[in-house]
Amino acid sequence: MHRTQLERLTEIVLGDSVLALLNSEIRIGVNTVRAQLNAMIAVEPDAERQEAIRMALAEMQKEFQPAPVN
């Protein structure tokens, strides 16, 4: 499958967020990765990386949304 440059960059920024958490010895979980991505976007000057971070956050929202309560 051929991925776009933005999709590759999205994977990179997601990896960067996890590495930052590993380096700070913070427990890695959905909420901490989301928080790290939000912190990254707040200081990211590059528009393309900002879009990639938004895509990573959207993918996490889609994949890790709470299960419906019956």
mmCIF file of the N, C-alpha and C atoms, coordinates in Angstrom:
data_MODEL
# 
_entry.id   MODEL 
# 
loop_
_atom_site.group_PDB 
_atom_site.id 
_atom_site.type_symbol 
_atom_site.label_atom_id 
_atom_site.label_alt_id 
_atom_site.label_comp_id 
_atom_site.label_asym_id 
_atom_site.label_entity_id 
_atom_site.label_seq_id 
_atom_site.pdbx_PDB_ins_code 
_atom_site.Cartn_x 
_atom_site.Cartn_y 
_atom_site.Cartn_z 
_atom_site.occupancy 
_atom_site.B_iso_or_equiv 
_atom_site.pdbx_formal_charge 
_atom_site.auth_seq_id 
_atom_site.auth_comp_id 
_atom_site.auth_asym_id 
_atom_site.auth_atom_id 
_atom_site.pdbx_PDB_model_num 
ATOM 1   N N  . MET A 1 1  ? 0.839   -1.173 0.000  1.00 0.00 ? 1  MET A N  1 
ATOM 2   C CA . MET A 1 1  ? 0.000   0.000  0.000  1.00 0.00 ? 1  MET A CA 1 
ATOM 3   C C  . MET A 1 1  ? 0.891   1.246  0.000  1.00 0.00 ? 1  MET A C  1 
ATOM 4   N N  . HIS A 1 2  ? 0.598   2.147  -0.877 1.00 0.00 ? 2  HIS A N  1 
ATOM 5   C CA . HIS A 1 2  ? 1.354   3.387  -0.960 1.00 0.00 ? 2  HIS A CA 1 
ATOM 6   C C  . HIS A 1 2  ? 0.742   4.412  -0.010 1.00 0.00 ? 2  HIS A C  1 
ATOM 7   N N  . ARG A 1 3  ? 1.554   4.901  0.918  1.00 0.00 ? 3  ARG A N  1 
ATOM 8   C CA . ARG A 1 3  ? 1.063   5.887  1.874  1.00 0.00 ? 3  ARG A CA 1 
ATOM 9   C C  . ARG A 1 3  ? 1.531   7.279  1.480  1.00 0.00 ? 3  ARG A C  1 
ATOM 10  N N  . THR A 1 4  ? 0.747   8.238  1.815  1.00 0.00 ? 4  THR A N  1 
ATOM 11  C CA . THR A 1 4  ? 1.111   9.615  1.517  1.00 0.00 ? 4  THR A CA 1 
ATOM 12  C C  . THR A 1 4  ? 2.170   10.098 2.501  1.00 0.00 ? 4  THR A C  1 
ATOM 13  N N  . GLN A 1 5  ? 2.814   11.183 2.134  1.00 0.00 ? 5  GLN A N  1 
ATOM 14  C CA . GLN A 1 5  ? 3.821   11.763 3.010  1.00 0.00 ? 5  GLN A CA 1 
ATOM 15  C C  . GLN A 1 5  ? 3.198   12.196 4.335  1.00 0.00 ? 5  GLN A C  1 
ATOM 16  N N  . LEU A 1 6  ? 1.979   12.719 4.298  1.00 0.00 ? 6  LEU A N  1 
ATOM 17  C CA . LEU A 1 6  ? 1.305   13.146 5.529  1.00 0.00 ? 6  LEU A CA 1 
ATOM 18  C C  . LEU A 1 6  ? 1.018   11.949 6.433  1.00 0.00 ? 6  LEU A C  1 
ATOM 19  N N  . GLU A 1 7  ? 0.630   10.809 5.857  1.00 0.00 ? 7  GLU A N  1 
ATOM 20  C CA . GLU A 1 7  ? 0.398   9.608  6.671  1.00 0.00 ? 7  GLU A CA 1 
ATOM 21  C C  . GLU A 1 7  ? 1.698   9.150  7.327  1.00 0.00 ? 7  GLU A C  1 
ATOM 22  N N  . ARG A 1 8  ? 2.796   9.190  6.591  1.00 0.00 ? 8  ARG A N  1 
ATOM 23  C CA . ARG A 1 8  ? 4.096   8.820  7.167  1.00 0.00 ? 8  ARG A CA 1 
ATOM 24  C C  . ARG A 1 8  ? 4.479   9.790  8.281  1.00 0.00 ? 8  ARG A C  1 
ATOM 25  N N  . LEU A 1 9  ? 4.263   11.068 8.047  1.00 0.00 ? 9  LEU A N  1 
ATOM 26  C CA . LEU A 1 9  ? 4.583   12.066 9.062  1.00 0.00 ? 9  LEU A CA 1 
ATOM 27  C C  . LEU A 1 9  ? 3.704   11.881 10.296 1.00 0.00 ? 9  LEU A C  1 
ATOM 28  N N  . THR A 1 10 ? 2.463   11.475 10.106 1.00 0.00 ? 10 THR A N  1 
ATOM 29  C CA . THR A 1 10 ? 1.566   11.198 11.230 1.00 0.00 ? 10 THR A CA 1 
ATOM 30  C C  . THR A 1 10 ? 2.131   10.081 12.095 1.00 0.00 ? 10 THR A C  1 
ATOM 31  N N  . GLU A 1 11 ? 2.632   9.040  11.473 1.00 0.00 ? 11 GLU A N  1 
ATOM 32  C CA . GLU A 1 11 ? 3.247   7.944  12.223 1.00 0.00 ? 11 GLU A CA 1 
ATOM 33  C C  . GLU A 1 11 ? 4.499   8.420  12.949 1.00 0.00 ? 11 GLU A C  1 
ATOM 34  N N  . ILE A 1 12 ? 5.259   9.295  12.318 1.00 0.00 ? 12 ILE A N  1 
ATOM 35  C CA . ILE A 1 12 ? 6.471   9.817  12.942 1.00 0.00 ? 12 ILE A CA 1 
ATOM 36  C C  . ILE A 1 12 ? 6.140   10.630 14.187 1.00 0.00 ? 12 ILE A C  1 
ATOM 37  N N  . VAL A 1 13 ? 5.164   11.537 14.099 1.00 0.00 ? 13 VAL A N  1 
ATOM 38  C CA . VAL A 1 13 ? 4.839   12.366 15.263 1.00 0.00 ? 13 VAL A CA 1 
ATOM 39  C C  . VAL A 1 13 ? 4.235   11.525 16.382 1.00 0.00 ? 13 VAL A C  1 
ATOM 40  N N  . LEU A 1 14 ? 3.504   10.477 16.032 1.00 0.00 ? 14 LEU A N  1 
ATOM 41  C CA . LEU A 1 14 ? 2.986   9.578  17.065 1.00 0.00 ? 14 LEU A CA 1 
ATOM 42  C C  . LEU A 1 14 ? 4.146   8.883  17.763 1.00 0.00 ? 14 LEU A C  1 
ATOM 43  N N  . GLY A 1 15 ? 5.113   8.431  16.995 1.00 0.00 ? 15 GLY A N  1 
ATOM 44  C CA . GLY A 1 15 ? 6.312   7.823  17.573 1.00 0.00 ? 15 GLY A CA 1 
ATOM 45  C C  . GLY A 1 15 ? 7.094   8.811  18.420 1.00 0.00 ? 15 GLY A C  1 
ATOM 46  N N  . ASP A 1 16 ? 7.194   10.056 17.948 1.00 0.00 ? 16 ASP A N  1 
ATOM 47  C CA . ASP A 1 16 ? 7.883   11.088 18.723 1.00 0.00 ? 16 ASP A CA 1 
ATOM 48  C C  . ASP A 1 16 ? 7.219   11.304 20.077 1.00 0.00 ? 16 ASP A C  1 
ATOM 49  N N  . SER A 1 17 ? 5.888   11.269 20.096 1.00 0.00 ? 17 SER A N  1 
ATOM 50  C CA . SER A 1 17 ? 5.177   11.474 21.369 1.00 0.00 ? 17 SER A CA 1 
ATOM 51  C C  . SER A 1 17 ? 5.452   10.326 22.331 1.00 0.00 ? 17 SER A C  1 
ATOM 52  N N  . VAL A 1 18 ? 5.476   9.112  21.828 1.00 0.00 ? 18 VAL A N  1 
ATOM 53  C CA . VAL A 1 18 ? 5.758   7.954  22.683 1.00 0.00 ? 18 VAL A CA 1 
ATOM 54  C C  . VAL A 1 18 ? 7.201   8.006  23.186 1.00 0.00 ? 18 VAL A C  1 
ATOM 55  N N  . LEU A 1 19 ? 8.139   8.369  22.323 1.00 0.00 ? 19 LEU A N  1 
ATOM 56  C CA . LEU A 1 19 ? 9.538   8.494  22.757 1.00 0.00 ? 19 LEU A CA 1 
ATOM 57  C C  . LEU A 1 19 ? 9.702   9.552  23.835 1.00 0.00 ? 19 LEU A C  1 
ATOM 58  N N  . ALA A 1 20 ? 8.993   10.664 23.689 1.00 0.00 ? 20 ALA A N  1 
ATOM 59  C CA . ALA A 1 20 ? 9.067   11.716 24.712 1.00 0.00 ? 20 ALA A CA 1 
ATOM 60  C C  . ALA A 1 20 ? 8.565   11.188 26.055 1.00 0.00 ? 20 ALA A C  1 
ATOM 61  N N  . LEU A 1 21 ? 7.506   10.397 26.018 1.00 0.00 ? 21 LEU A N  1 
ATOM 62  C CA . LEU A 1 21 ? 6.984   9.815  27.261 1.00 0.00 ? 21 LEU A CA 1 
ATOM 63  C C  . LEU A 1 21 ? 7.972   8.810  27.842 1.00 0.00 ? 21 LEU A C  1 
ATOM 64  N N  . LEU A 1 22 ? 8.573   7.987  26.994 1.00 0.00 ? 22 LEU A N  1 
ATOM 65  C CA . LEU A 1 22 ? 9.574   7.029  27.471 1.00 0.00 ? 22 LEU A CA 1 
ATOM 66  C C  . LEU A 1 22 ? 10.754  7.750  28.114 1.00 0.00 ? 22 LEU A C  1 
ATOM 67  N N  . ASN A 1 23 ? 11.212  8.812  27.484 1.00 0.00 ? 23 ASN A N  1 
ATOM 68  C CA . ASN A 1 23 ? 12.348  9.566  28.016 1.00 0.00 ? 23 ASN A CA 1 
ATOM 69  C C  . ASN A 1 23 ? 12.030  10.240 29.344 1.00 0.00 ? 23 ASN A C  1 
ATOM 70  N N  . SER A 1 24 ? 10.782  10.593 29.550 1.00 0.00 ? 24 SER A N  1 
ATOM 71  C CA . SER A 1 24 ? 10.401  11.243 30.801 1.00 0.00 ? 24 SER A CA 1 
ATOM 72  C C  . SER A 1 24 ? 9.944   10.239 31.852 1.00 0.00 ? 24 SER A C  1 
ATOM 73  N N  . GLU A 1 25 ? 9.967   8.969  31.477 1.00 0.00 ? 25 GLU A N  1 
ATOM 74  C CA . GLU A 1 25 ? 9.577   7.876  32.372 1.00 0.00 ? 25 GLU A CA 1 
ATOM 75  C C  . GLU A 1 25 ? 8.135   7.977  32.843 1.00 0.00 ? 25 GLU A C  1 
ATOM 76  N N  . ILE A 1 26 ? 7.288   8.593  32.027 1.00 0.00 ? 26 ILE A N  1 
ATOM 77  C CA . ILE A 1 26 ? 5.856   8.663  32.313 1.00 0.00 ? 26 ILE A CA 1 
ATOM 78  C C  . ILE A 1 26 ? 5.204   7.410  31.759 1.00 0.00 ? 26 ILE A C  1 
ATOM 79  N N  . ARG A 1 27 ? 4.264   6.870  32.490 1.00 0.00 ? 27 ARG A N  1 
ATOM 80  C CA . ARG A 1 27 ? 3.557   5.674  32.042 1.00 0.00 ? 27 ARG A CA 1 
ATOM 81  C C  . ARG A 1 27 ? 2.838   5.959  30.720 1.00 0.00 ? 27 ARG A C  1 
ATOM 82  N N  . ILE A 1 28 ? 2.986   5.057  29.778 1.00 0.00 ? 28 ILE A N  1 
ATOM 83  C CA . ILE A 1 28 ? 2.395   5.261  28.457 1.00 0.00 ? 28 ILE A CA 1 
ATOM 84  C C  . ILE A 1 28 ? 1.003   4.654  28.419 1.00 0.00 ? 28 ILE A C  1 
ATOM 85  N N  . GLY A 1 29 ? 0.058   5.461  28.025 1.00 0.00 ? 29 GLY A N  1 
ATOM 86  C CA . GLY A 1 29 ? -1.330  5.033  27.864 1.00 0.00 ? 29 GLY A CA 1 
ATOM 87  C C  . GLY A 1 29 ? -2.010  5.975  26.886 1.00 0.00 ? 29 GLY A C  1 
ATOM 88  N N  . VAL A 1 30 ? -3.224  5.670  26.564 1.00 0.00 ? 30 VAL A N  1 
ATOM 89  C CA . VAL A 1 30 ? -3.964  6.479  25.595 1.00 0.00 ? 30 VAL A CA 1 
ATOM 90  C C  . VAL A 1 30 ? -4.023  7.942  26.044 1.00 0.00 ? 30 VAL A C  1 
ATOM 91  N N  . ASN A 1 31 ? -4.359  8.165  27.290 1.00 0.00 ? 31 ASN A N  1 
ATOM 92  C CA . ASN A 1 31 ? -4.509  9.544  27.768 1.00 0.00 ? 31 ASN A CA 1 
ATOM 93  C C  . ASN A 1 31 ? -3.189  10.291 27.796 1.00 0.00 ? 31 ASN A C  1 
ATOM 94  N N  . THR A 1 32 ? -2.097  9.624  28.177 1.00 0.00 ? 32 THR A N  1 
ATOM 95  C CA . THR A 1 32 ? -0.809  10.314 28.218 1.00 0.00 ? 32 THR A CA 1 
ATOM 96  C C  . THR A 1 32 ? -0.290  10.599 26.807 1.00 0.00 ? 32 THR A C  1 
ATOM 97  N N  . VAL A 1 33 ? -0.544  9.705  25.856 1.00 0.00 ? 33 VAL A N  1 
ATOM 98  C CA . VAL A 1 33 ? -0.134  9.965  24.473 1.00 0.00 ? 33 VAL A CA 1 
ATOM 99  C C  . VAL A 1 33 ? -0.943  11.123 23.908 1.00 0.00 ? 33 VAL A C  1 
ATOM 100 N N  . ARG A 1 34 ? -2.246  11.149 24.170 1.00 0.00 ? 34 ARG A N  1 
ATOM 101 C CA . ARG A 1 34 ? -3.068  12.280 23.722 1.00 0.00 ? 34 ARG A CA 1 
ATOM 102 C C  . ARG A 1 34 ? -2.562  13.596 24.313 1.00 0.00 ? 34 ARG A C  1 
ATOM 103 N N  . ALA A 1 35 ? -2.270  13.576 25.602 1.00 0.00 ? 35 ALA A N  1 
ATOM 104 C CA . ALA A 1 35 ? -1.779  14.788 26.265 1.00 0.00 ? 35 ALA A CA 1 
ATOM 105 C C  . ALA A 1 35 ? -0.450  15.230 25.659 1.00 0.00 ? 35 ALA A C  1 
ATOM 106 N N  . GLN A 1 36 ? 0.420   14.276 25.363 1.00 0.00 ? 36 GLN A N  1 
ATOM 107 C CA . GLN A 1 36 ? 1.708   14.607 24.766 1.00 0.00 ? 36 GLN A CA 1 
ATOM 108 C C  . GLN A 1 36 ? 1.524   15.199 23.373 1.00 0.00 ? 36 GLN A C  1 
ATOM 109 N N  . LEU A 1 37 ? 0.639   14.614 22.585 1.00 0.00 ? 37 LEU A N  1 
ATOM 110 C CA . LEU A 1 37 ? 0.364   15.151 21.251 1.00 0.00 ? 37 LEU A CA 1 
ATOM 111 C C  . LEU A 1 37 ? -0.199  16.574 21.339 1.00 0.00 ? 37 LEU A C  1 
ATOM 112 N N  . ASN A 1 38 ? -1.088  16.804 22.292 1.00 0.00 ? 38 ASN A N  1 
ATOM 113 C CA . ASN A 1 38 ? -1.645  18.154 22.478 1.00 0.00 ? 38 ASN A CA 1 
ATOM 114 C C  . ASN A 1 38 ? -0.564  19.142 22.894 1.00 0.00 ? 38 ASN A C  1 
ATOM 115 N N  . ALA A 1 39 ? 0.367   18.696 23.731 1.00 0.00 ? 39 ALA A N  1 
ATOM 116 C CA . ALA A 1 39 ? 1.480   19.557 24.122 1.00 0.00 ? 39 ALA A CA 1 
ATOM 117 C C  . ALA A 1 39 ? 2.383   19.849 22.924 1.00 0.00 ? 39 ALA A C  1 
ATOM 118 N N  . MET A 1 40 ? 2.589   18.839 22.080 1.00 0.00 ? 40 MET A N  1 
ATOM 119 C CA . MET A 1 40 ? 3.433   19.015 20.901 1.00 0.00 ? 40 MET A CA 1 
ATOM 120 C C  . MET A 1 40 ? 2.825   20.007 19.916 1.00 0.00 ? 40 MET A C  1 
ATOM 121 N N  . ILE A 1 41 ? 1.519   19.892 19.699 1.00 0.00 ? 41 ILE A N  1 
ATOM 122 C CA . ILE A 1 41 ? 0.875   20.778 18.716 1.00 0.00 ? 41 ILE A CA 1 
ATOM 123 C C  . ILE A 1 41 ? 0.873   22.224 19.195 1.00 0.00 ? 41 ILE A C  1 
ATOM 124 N N  . ALA A 1 42 ? 0.857   22.412 20.502 1.00 0.00 ? 42 ALA A N  1 
ATOM 125 C CA . ALA A 1 42 ? 0.828   23.770 21.050 1.00 0.00 ? 42 ALA A CA 1 
ATOM 126 C C  . ALA A 1 42 ? 2.111   24.545 20.754 1.00 0.00 ? 42 ALA A C  1 
ATOM 127 N N  . VAL A 1 43 ? 3.213   23.828 20.537 1.00 0.00 ? 43 VAL A N  1 
ATOM 128 C CA . VAL A 1 43 ? 4.496   24.503 20.309 1.00 0.00 ? 43 VAL A CA 1 
ATOM 129 C C  . VAL A 1 43 ? 5.078   24.238 18.919 1.00 0.00 ? 43 VAL A C  1 
ATOM 130 N N  . GLU A 1 44 ? 4.380   23.466 18.099 1.00 0.00 ? 44 GLU A N  1 
ATOM 131 C CA . GLU A 1 44 ? 4.890   23.098 16.774 1.00 0.00 ? 44 GLU A CA 1 
ATOM 132 C C  . GLU A 1 44 ? 4.709   24.252 15.785 1.00 0.00 ? 44 GLU A C  1 
ATOM 133 N N  . PRO A 1 45 ? 5.812   24.786 15.245 1.00 0.00 ? 45 PRO A N  1 
ATOM 134 C CA . PRO A 1 45 ? 5.698   25.891 14.294 1.00 0.00 ? 45 PRO A CA 1 
ATOM 135 C C  . PRO A 1 45 ? 5.389   25.446 12.858 1.00 0.00 ? 45 PRO A C  1 
ATOM 136 N N  . ASP A 1 46 ? 5.669   24.199 12.532 1.00 0.00 ? 46 ASP A N  1 
ATOM 137 C CA . ASP A 1 46 ? 5.505   23.720 11.159 1.00 0.00 ? 46 ASP A CA 1 
ATOM 138 C C  . ASP A 1 46 ? 4.065   23.282 10.904 1.00 0.00 ? 46 ASP A C  1 
ATOM 139 N N  . ALA A 1 47 ? 3.440   23.879 9.897  1.00 0.00 ? 47 ALA A N  1 
ATOM 140 C CA . ALA A 1 47 ? 2.031   23.605 9.601  1.00 0.00 ? 47 ALA A CA 1 
ATOM 141 C C  . ALA A 1 47 ? 1.793   22.145 9.205  1.00 0.00 ? 47 ALA A C  1 
ATOM 142 N N  . GLU A 1 48 ? 2.730   21.567 8.474  1.00 0.00 ? 48 GLU A N  1 
ATOM 143 C CA . GLU A 1 48 ? 2.554   20.172 8.045  1.00 0.00 ? 48 GLU A CA 1 
ATOM 144 C C  . GLU A 1 48 ? 2.613   19.221 9.236  1.00 0.00 ? 48 GLU A C  1 
ATOM 145 N N  . ARG A 1 49 ? 3.538   19.468 10.148 1.00 0.00 ? 49 ARG A N  1 
ATOM 146 C CA . ARG A 1 49 ? 3.602   18.631 11.360 1.00 0.00 ? 49 ARG A CA 1 
ATOM 147 C C  . ARG A 1 49 ? 2.372   18.859 12.245 1.00 0.00 ? 49 ARG A C  1 
ATOM 148 N N  . GLN A 1 50 ? 1.867   20.094 12.292 1.00 0.00 ? 50 GLN A N  1 
ATOM 149 C CA . GLN A 1 50 ? 0.632   20.349 13.045 1.00 0.00 ? 50 GLN A CA 1 
ATOM 150 C C  . GLN A 1 50 ? -0.508  19.501 12.486 1.00 0.00 ? 50 GLN A C  1 
ATOM 151 N N  . GLU A 1 51 ? -0.628  19.449 11.174 1.00 0.00 ? 51 GLU A N  1 
ATOM 152 C CA . GLU A 1 51 ? -1.676  18.649 10.542 1.00 0.00 ? 51 GLU A CA 1 
ATOM 153 C C  . GLU A 1 51 ? -1.471  17.163 10.844 1.00 0.00 ? 51 GLU A C  1 
ATOM 154 N N  . ALA A 1 52 ? -0.231  16.714 10.835 1.00 0.00 ? 52 ALA A N  1 
ATOM 155 C CA . ALA A 1 52 ? 0.054   15.316 11.151 1.00 0.00 ? 52 ALA A CA 1 
ATOM 156 C C  . ALA A 1 52 ? -0.325  14.999 12.598 1.00 0.00 ? 52 ALA A C  1 
ATOM 157 N N  . ILE A 1 53 ? -0.061  15.926 13.500 1.00 0.00 ? 53 ILE A N  1 
ATOM 158 C CA . ILE A 1 53 ? -0.440  15.723 14.903 1.00 0.00 ? 53 ILE A CA 1 
ATOM 159 C C  . ILE A 1 53 ? -1.960  15.669 15.028 1.00 0.00 ? 53 ILE A C  1 
ATOM 160 N N  . ARG A 1 54 ? -2.661  16.537 14.313 1.00 0.00 ? 54 ARG A N  1 
ATOM 161 C CA . ARG A 1 54 ? -4.132  16.497 14.324 1.00 0.00 ? 54 ARG A CA 1 
ATOM 162 C C  . ARG A 1 54 ? -4.639  15.145 13.813 1.00 0.00 ? 54 ARG A C  1 
ATOM 163 N N  . MET A 1 55 ? -4.007  14.650 12.753 1.00 0.00 ? 55 MET A N  1 
ATOM 164 C CA . MET A 1 55 ? -4.402  13.339 12.217 1.00 0.00 ? 55 MET A CA 1 
ATOM 165 C C  . MET A 1 55 ? -4.140  12.226 13.234 1.00 0.00 ? 55 MET A C  1 
ATOM 166 N N  . ALA A 1 56 ? -3.012  12.291 13.928 1.00 0.00 ? 56 ALA A N  1 
ATOM 167 C CA . ALA A 1 56 ? -2.699  11.287 14.949 1.00 0.00 ? 56 ALA A CA 1 
ATOM 168 C C  . ALA A 1 56 ? -3.738  11.331 16.060 1.00 0.00 ? 56 ALA A C  1 
ATOM 169 N N  . LEU A 1 57 ? -4.114  12.538 16.481 1.00 0.00 ? 57 LEU A N  1 
ATOM 170 C CA . LEU A 1 57 ? -5.146  12.666 17.518 1.00 0.00 ? 57 LEU A CA 1 
ATOM 171 C C  . LEU A 1 57 ? -6.490  12.121 17.032 1.00 0.00 ? 57 LEU A C  1 
ATOM 172 N N  . ALA A 1 58 ? -6.827  12.384 15.776 1.00 0.00 ? 58 ALA A N  1 
ATOM 173 C CA . ALA A 1 58 ? -8.087  11.887 15.224 1.00 0.00 ? 58 ALA A CA 1 
ATOM 174 C C  . ALA A 1 58 ? -8.085  10.363 15.136 1.00 0.00 ? 58 ALA A C  1 
ATOM 175 N N  . GLU A 1 59 ? -6.959  9.788  14.736 1.00 0.00 ? 59 GLU A N  1 
ATOM 176 C CA . GLU A 1 59 ? -6.860  8.328  14.671 1.00 0.00 ? 59 GLU A CA 1 
ATOM 177 C C  . GLU A 1 59 ? -6.994  7.708  16.053 1.00 0.00 ? 59 GLU A C  1 
ATOM 178 N N  . MET A 1 60 ? -6.371  8.331  17.043 1.00 0.00 ? 60 MET A N  1 
ATOM 179 C CA . MET A 1 60 ? -6.488  7.822  18.414 1.00 0.00 ? 60 MET A CA 1 
ATOM 180 C C  . MET A 1 60 ? -7.931  7.913  18.895 1.00 0.00 ? 60 MET A C  1 
ATOM 181 N N  . GLN A 1 61 ? -8.598  9.007  18.564 1.00 0.00 ? 61 GLN A N  1 
ATOM 182 C CA . GLN A 1 61 ? -10.005 9.172  18.956 1.00 0.00 ? 61 GLN A CA 1 
ATOM 183 C C  . GLN A 1 61 ? -10.853 8.055  18.356 1.00 0.00 ? 61 GLN A C  1 
ATOM 184 N N  . LYS A 1 62 ? -10.602 7.757  17.083 1.00 0.00 ? 62 LYS A N  1 
ATOM 185 C CA . LYS A 1 62 ? -11.365 6.728  16.387 1.00 0.00 ? 62 LYS A CA 1 
ATOM 186 C C  . LYS A 1 62 ? -11.069 5.330  16.946 1.00 0.00 ? 62 LYS A C  1 
ATOM 187 N N  . GLU A 1 63 ? -9.821  5.043  17.190 1.00 0.00 ? 63 GLU A N  1 
ATOM 188 C CA . GLU A 1 63 ? -9.419  3.704  17.623 1.00 0.00 ? 63 GLU A CA 1 
ATOM 189 C C  . GLU A 1 63 ? -9.718  3.444  19.099 1.00 0.00 ? 63 GLU A C  1 
ATOM 190 N N  . PHE A 1 64 ? -9.639  4.474  19.924 1.00 0.00 ? 64 PHE A N  1 
ATOM 191 C CA . PHE A 1 64 ? -9.731  4.279  21.356 1.00 0.00 ? 64 PHE A CA 1 
ATOM 192 C C  . PHE A 1 64 ? -10.927 4.978  21.995 1.00 0.00 ? 64 PHE A C  1 
ATOM 193 N N  . GLN A 1 65 ? -12.015 5.091  21.248 1.00 0.00 ? 65 GLN A N  1 
ATOM 194 C CA . GLN A 1 65 ? -13.203 5.687  21.839 1.00 0.00 ? 65 GLN A CA 1 
ATOM 195 C C  . GLN A 1 65 ? -13.846 4.687  22.796 1.00 0.00 ? 65 GLN A C  1 
ATOM 196 N N  . PRO A 1 66 ? -14.475 5.194  23.836 1.00 0.00 ? 66 PRO A N  1 
ATOM 197 C CA . PRO A 1 66 ? -15.094 4.299  24.816 1.00 0.00 ? 66 PRO A CA 1 
ATOM 198 C C  . PRO A 1 66 ? -16.152 3.396  24.169 1.00 0.00 ? 66 PRO A C  1 
ATOM 199 N N  . ALA A 1 67 ? -16.245 2.181  24.687 1.00 0.00 ? 67 ALA A N  1 
ATOM 200 C CA . ALA A 1 67 ? -17.254 1.239  24.201 1.00 0.00 ? 67 ALA A CA 1 
ATOM 201 C C  . ALA A 1 67 ? -18.642 1.740  24.583 1.00 0.00 ? 67 ALA A C  1 
ATOM 202 N N  . PRO A 1 68 ? -19.643 1.565  23.711 1.00 0.00 ? 68 PRO A N  1 
ATOM 203 C CA . PRO A 1 68 ? -21.009 2.003  24.049 1.00 0.00 ? 68 PRO A CA 1 
ATOM 204 C C  . PRO A 1 68 ? -21.547 1.217  25.255 1.00 0.00 ? 68 PRO A C  1 
ATOM 205 N N  . VAL A 1 69 ? -22.269 1.931  26.074 1.00 0.00 ? 69 VAL A N  1 
ATOM 206 C CA . VAL A 1 69 ? -22.885 1.314  27.251 1.00 0.00 ? 69 VAL A CA 1 
ATOM 207 C C  . VAL A 1 69 ? -24.282 0.845  26.877 1.00 0.00 ? 69 VAL A C  1 
ATOM 208 N N  . ASN A 1 70 ? -24.553 -0.414 27.122 1.00 0.00 ? 70 ASN A N  1 
ATOM 209 C CA . ASN A 1 70 ? -25.881 -0.967 26.802 1.00 0.00 ? 70 ASN A CA 1 
ATOM 210 C C  . ASN A 1 70 ? -26.794 -0.946 27.992 1.00 0.00 ? 70 ASN A C  1 
# 
